[in-house]
Amino acid sequence: MSRERRIETYDLMRCKARVHCNVSLGRRPTDDRGVPVIGMTLFLRTGARSFRNESAVIKVFREECGKVDGCRIQVAYSNNLTFCEQVKLMSSTDILVSPHGAQLTNMFLMDKNSSVMEFFPKGWLKVAGVGQFVYHWIASWSGMNHRGAWRDPDGNNCPFPEDDRRCMSVFKDGTIGVNETHFSQWAQSVLGEMKARKLEDAKMTANGNNFEHVPKTCHCG
């Protein structure tokens, strides 16, 4: 299947999910003041691949969001939402901040051209194989922007060389630390790009132009 057909397929699934859950099919790019509205969601996990210092991570992203006029941050957990609650949450999300895990499959429920920031425990890069890049692929297939991954250099120690596949049993369910400086700079960059795109969207909408960034009403039945 071509990339274009994949994107069309994800468009249809997104549309049907929003119709089923009675969620708005499109959002205005700005608020009543003309300020771009940016939804940032920390989609967190408990247990395996959770953040060791969750409050510190939330603080970093909340502070960076607070520096950008129009940014609105939400903190949610992947294990306690109904399907329609997830659809509603993702529909209001422009920047998804989340550890590697199954909850990231929800990214296609965001508007196209939304951004994803992914986090890994120690050791995954060397021993997890190509499957660790699955959310890069889904981002490409569904029209999202994967903004990279942060990989914790610290964590559980393996009794074998760290590139030995046997270490995956040690690293697989590790937790994730925090690098406040890196997280702040990364958030600033992604927020800056999103704000610029939202301003361009608003300008194009005001000029009556049609282009793929602006969510359109879908007719998916």
Secondary structure, 3 states (H helix, E strand, C coil): CCHHHHHHHHHHHHHHHHHHCCCCCCCCCECCCCCECEEEEEEECCCCCCECCHHHHHHHHHHHHHCCCCEEEEEEECCCCCHHHHHHHHHCCCEEEEECCHHHHHHHHCCCCCEEEEEECCCHHHHCCHHHHHHHHHHHHHCCEEEEEEECCCCCCCCCCCCCHHHHHHHCCCCECCCHHHHHHHHHHHHHHHHHHHHHHHHHHHCCCCCCCCCCCCCCC
